[in-house]
Amino acid sequence: MPKKKFSEEFKEQVLKECREVGNIALVARRYEIAFTTIHSGIRRKKKNGKFSGTKTEKELRTQSKKVSSENEELKKMMGEKESKLAVLEDLLDKENPQ
């Protein structure tokens, strides 16, 4: 079976998506390319010093802290909304007893 020739633009697009997604296998399935083909391309880029790779542990930790703080903020907002709703329901029950 002959090897496929991919354009440089396509290769760059695939490698960029690998960096963004952080999952080579997922990208390989999307483009119907062998995992090893993408992995070889990454290895060549790293050897030449032109591939930054996926997110570092520090970047992931920072992102995790940011998401956690946003999550806490959203939980607080939900709690406030639920308490306002409970007060409104109580007022409605008092005004319209059944």
GIRA-V514601 format. One record per backbone hydrogen bond with DSSP energy under -1.0 kcal/mol. NH is the residue of the N-H (numbers start at 0). CO is the residue of the C=O. E is the energy in kcal/mol with one decimal. If there is no record, write none. Layout:
((NH | CO | E) (NH | CO | E))
This chain:
((10 | 6 | -2.4) (11 | 7 | -2.5) (12 | 8 | -2.3) (13 | 9 | -2.5) (14 | 10 | -2.5) (15 | 11 | -2.6) (16 | 12 | -2.3) (17 | 13 | -2.1) (18 | 14 | -2.0) (19 | 15 | -2.3) (20 | 16 | -3.1) (21 | 17 | -2.5) (26 | 22 | -1.7) (27 | 23 | -2.7) (28 | 24 | -2.3) (29 | 25 | -2.0) (30 | 26 | -2.2) (32 | 27 | -2.5) (37 | 33 | -1.6) (38 | 34 | -2.7) (39 | 35 | -2.4) (40 | 36 | -1.9) (41 | 37 | -2.5) (42 | 38 | -2.5) (43 | 39 | -2.5) (44 | 40 | -2.3) (45 | 41 | -2.9) (46 | 42 | -2.3) (47 | 43 | -1.8) (49 | 44 | -3.0) (59 | 55 | -2.4) (60 | 56 | -2.5) (61 | 57 | -2.5) (62 | 58 | -2.6) (63 | 59 | -2.5) (64 | 60 | -2.5) (65 | 61 | -2.2) (66 | 62 | -2.6) (67 | 63 | -2.5) (68 | 64 | -2.4) (69 | 65 | -2.3) (70 | 66 | -2.5) (71 | 67 | -2.4) (72 | 68 | -2.2) (73 | 69 | -2.4) (74 | 70 | -2.4) (75 | 71 | -2.2) (76 | 72 | -2.2) (77 | 73 | -2.5) (78 | 74 | -2.3) (79 | 75 | -2.2) (80 | 76 | -2.4) (81 | 77 | -2.7) (82 | 78 | -2.2) (83 | 79 | -2.3) (84 | 80 | -2.4) (85 | 81 | -2.2) (86 | 82 | -2.1) (87 | 83 | -2.4) (88 | 84 | -2.5) (89 | 85 | -2.2) (90 | 86 | -2.4) (91 | 87 | -2.3) (92 | 88 | -2.2) (93 | 89 | -2.1) (94 | 90 | -2.0) (95 | 91 | -2.0))
